[in-house]
Amino acid sequence: MDRRLPTLSDVARSAGVSYATADRVVNARGGVADKSAHRVREAIEALGYVRNVAAANLSQQRLYRFAAVIPQGSNAFFCGVRALFAQAVAQLLADRVVLRIHDVAAFDAAALRDGLLGLARDGLDGIALVGSEDPLVTDAVAILRARGIAVVAMVSDVPGSGLGSGPGLGRDAYVGIDNDVAGR
């Protein structure tokens, strides 16, 4: 039996509110009476509604723009990482996510900083990078975050940037081995 997923219209109908009210609650836009918001949240829970981000992006013509900054060279690991990102480009576009792969000279903090600052002017939503603890890199990460660009360090952390919860406070996340723990 093929059961369709509940829609926002189903949530609105179940909660006894308009579609616009349900939409405001789901997207946290406010302007909804507490009693109505509570009914919408109850309907979401009862129906198992899950917001379809791709559909929302499509209706709003929203594109998310990301860049992966990968060290250049013949290193097999980074060639593999680059290939995985390249493979994801077409798949992500279907979900209205544009992914660019930006190559930067390996082990060159100034080149990485310059690449990051160049990308900062491109209106990106986020950047994934192989970082370093060089002050040139940590300063560039702080500039990206101050401009509201999410930063994910991968493989090699950006330890001097710290983990921050607000703009300019450091990278948003790190994906890789915790060398302090691994070394113990």
N, C-alpha and C positions, 0 to 999 in steps of 0.2 A: 504494500500500500504506500503510495507516494503522498506524503502529507506536506503541504506548503508551509513555509515559515510564516509566523505572524508578522504583519506589517504595522506601520505606525497608525494607519487607519483603523486596524483591529484594536490597537491599544486605546485610541481615542473613543471608539465605540464602546468598548468594555468599561472604560472609566466614566463614560457619560459626559465627555468634554469635546470641544471642537478639535479638529486636526491641528490647527494653529497652536492651541493650548498644549496639546501633547508634544508638539514639536518644540515649543519653548522649554518644556520640562526636560525632554531628552537632550536638548542641546544647551541646557543650563543658561538660558537667556533671561530668566527672571520674569517678573511681571505677572506671576501666576499666584492666585490665592493658595495659602498653605493646604487648605482642604482639597482643592482640585489637584495640586501637585502630589499630595499623598495618594489620591485615587489613581493618578497616572502611574506612580511608582508601584502601587499594588497591582495594577493591570499588567505592567511590564513583567513583574515577578510571576504572576499567575499564568500569563501566556507564554513566558519564556522568550520574550522579544529581545533580539539582539540588533543593535543599530548597524546597518549596512553602510560602512564608511565609503565604500566604492560607489554605491548608489547616491549617497549624499554628495560626494565629490562631483559625480556626473551631473546631478541636478544643478549644482552651483557652478559648474564649469571650473572647478578647482583642480589645479595640478600641484602636486608636492614635488619639490626639486631637491635632489640630493647629489652629493659627489662622494666618491671613494678615492682617497689619495693613496696611491700605491707606489712603493719604491721601484725605480727602474732597475733593469739588470737581468741577469740570467739565473738568479736564485730560483730554484725549482719551487720552493714553497710560495713565494710571492707571484711567480708565474701562474701557479695553480689558483691562488686567491684572485688574481686579475681575471683568469678564465671564468671563475665562478661568478664574479660580478658581471662580466660581459654576457654570460649566459642568462643572467637575471634581467637584463635591460628590457628585452621584449616582453617578458612576463609581467614585469612591474608596470609597463606602460598601459597594459590592459586595466590596471587599477588606478590609472591616472597618476602614476609615480614616474618621474623622469629621473633616471640615474645616469650620471656622467662619471667616467673613469678618468682620473687625472694622474698622470705619471710624474714623479718627482725624483731627482737624483738621490740615490741611496746614501745614507749617512752624511747628508749635507743639510745642516740645520738652517742655513741661510736660504737655500733653495726651497726647503719645506715652508719656512716662514713666508717667503715671497709667493709661493703657490697658494698658501692659505689666505693671505691677504688679497690676492687676486680673485680667489673664489668668493671672498667676503663681499665683493662688489657685484656679484652675479645674482643676488636675490635668492640664495639657496635657503632651504628650510633646515638642512642638516648636512654634516660632513662626517665621514668616517675616515680615520687616518691612523697610520702607523707612526706613533709619536716618539718623542725623546724628552729627556729632562733638560735639554738645553734651554736657557732663558729666552732665546729667540723664538723657540717653539711655544713655550709656555705663555709668553707675552702675546703671541699670535692667537693662541686658543682663547685667552682672556678677551681679546678684541672681538673674535667671532661670537663669543657668548654675550658680550655687551651689545652686539648687534642683533641678538635674539636668534642666532644660529645654533642649533643643537650640535654638540660635538661628542662623537663616540671614538674613544681610542681603542684600537684593536691590536692584538699581538704584543705590542710594546706600549706601555702606559705613558702618560704625560704626568708623572708624579708631582712635579712642582706646581701644576695647575690646581691640584686639589679637587675634590668632588664638591660641587656647589649645587645649591638649590635655586639659585637666582642668576640672572644675567651677569656675566663677567666674573663668576666665582669659580670657574674651572670646568673641566669636561663634564658631560652629563653621565657618561657610563664608560666602563672599560670591559672589553671582551678579550680574555686571554688568561694566561697562567699567572697566579699570584706568586711572584718569585720569592717573596719573603716566606710564605707558607711552604712552597715547594722546596726551598732550601733547608728547611728544618729537618 
